[in-house]
Amino acid sequence: MAIATKITDIVNRKILRRDRDRWNYQYNLGRWEGLGDINELARFSVIAGYAQHLKPNGKVLEIGAGEGYLQQRFDKTKYSLYYSTDASDVAVENGKKYEDEKTKYVIADMNDYAPDQKFDVIIINEAIYYGGSVDKVLGRFNAYLEQGGIFIVSINGDERNADWHRMMEASTFSKIDGTTVVCTRNTFYITVLSGK
Ligand SMILES: C[S@@+](CC[C@H](N)C(=O)[O-])C[C@H]1O[C@@H](n2cnc3c(N)ncnc32)[C@H](O)[C@@H]1O
């Protein structure tokens, strides 16, 4: 990166104090396009596999979905509704070309979003970090789970996430299953939990 670009980048990161502005800035730079790479596919495939197997033709809500790579890797014949939501309007706008009658891209902050209906599966894929705590996020969205509905949560193995793994271990939501996906760049701990 040229020095001038690097300085602009540092200044912008400091100035853009609002979370949404920071994420928009990064999405505008294409900083998160790598999430669409083949070396992230295993994580998305495991999450989609759990959702499609446990709730065939289910209604899916994804929180902090970014540009929607997970939705784009689902078999569309295997869900009846998919809301791909994120706080970044730039990310949501980039995903809107994948919308159809049962697939919606929605701007939503997980800390105050009130969906207009209930879902069979709620997915928080590498985004729970922005909701305060594991049980705070699950507790908020439990109200939007259908009877028998499930959560699927991915938390990556970065050592800075130790507290998040401890919170998941201590969650008051019952675990149905969990697995570890070792990708080229990172390791992901994926947990399936039942609603209350
Ligand atoms: C690491 S990215 C993960 C994106 C996507 N889930 C994936 O795995 O490809 C984290 C995402 O969380 C979103 N985010 C951050 N704070 C949020 C909030 N309060 N509510 C909703 N989304 C948020 C960001 O805009 C970003 O798209």
The ligand as a MOL file (V3000), in Angstrom:
LIG
                    3D

  0  0  0     0  0            999 V3000
M  V30 BEGIN CTAB
M  V30 COUNTS 27 29 0 0 0
M  V30 BEGIN ATOM
M  V30 1 C -16.7590 -10.1940 10.1350 0
M  V30 2 S -18.1470 -9.5650 9.2460 0 CHG=1
M  V30 3 C -19.0150 -11.0960 8.9360 0
M  V30 4 C -19.9190 -11.0220 7.7310 0
M  V30 5 C -20.6340 -12.3350 7.3710 0
M  V30 6 N -21.4320 -12.8410 8.4390 0
M  V30 7 C -19.6340 -13.3820 6.9530 0
M  V30 8 O -19.2420 -14.2230 7.7610 0
M  V30 9 O -19.2620 -13.3480 5.7900 0 CHG=-1
M  V30 10 C -19.1180 -8.8310 10.5510 0
M  V30 11 C -20.3700 -8.1550 10.0550 0
M  V30 12 O -21.1200 -7.6910 11.1740 0
M  V30 13 C -21.7310 -6.4760 10.8020 0
M  V30 14 N -22.1010 -5.7350 12.0130 0
M  V30 15 C -21.2960 -5.0550 12.8680 0
M  V30 16 N -22.0100 -4.5190 13.8720 0
M  V30 17 C -23.3130 -4.8780 13.6420 0
M  V30 18 C -24.5350 -4.6220 14.3360 0
M  V30 19 N -24.5560 -3.9230 15.4620 0
M  V30 20 N -25.6730 -5.1420 13.8160 0
M  V30 21 C -25.6560 -5.8660 12.6660 0
M  V30 22 N -24.5220 -6.1350 11.9650 0
M  V30 23 C -23.3610 -5.6420 12.4550 0
M  V30 24 C -20.7060 -5.7650 9.9410 0
M  V30 25 O -21.2590 -4.7580 9.1130 0
M  V30 26 C -20.1300 -6.9420 9.1540 0
M  V30 27 O -20.8110 -7.1210 7.9470 0
M  V30 END ATOM
M  V30 BEGIN BOND
M  V30 1 1 1 2
M  V30 2 1 2 3
M  V30 3 1 2 10
M  V30 4 1 3 4
M  V30 5 1 4 5
M  V30 6 1 5 6
M  V30 7 1 5 7
M  V30 8 2 7 8
M  V30 9 1 7 9
M  V30 10 1 10 11
M  V30 11 1 11 12
M  V30 12 1 11 26
M  V30 13 1 12 13
M  V30 14 1 13 14
M  V30 15 1 13 24
M  V30 16 1 14 15
M  V30 17 1 14 23
M  V30 18 2 15 16
M  V30 19 1 16 17
M  V30 20 1 17 18
M  V30 21 2 17 23
M  V30 22 1 18 19
M  V30 23 2 18 20
M  V30 24 1 20 21
M  V30 25 2 21 22
M  V30 26 1 22 23
M  V30 27 1 24 25
M  V30 28 1 24 26
M  V30 29 1 26 27
M  V30 END BOND
M  V30 END CTAB
M  END
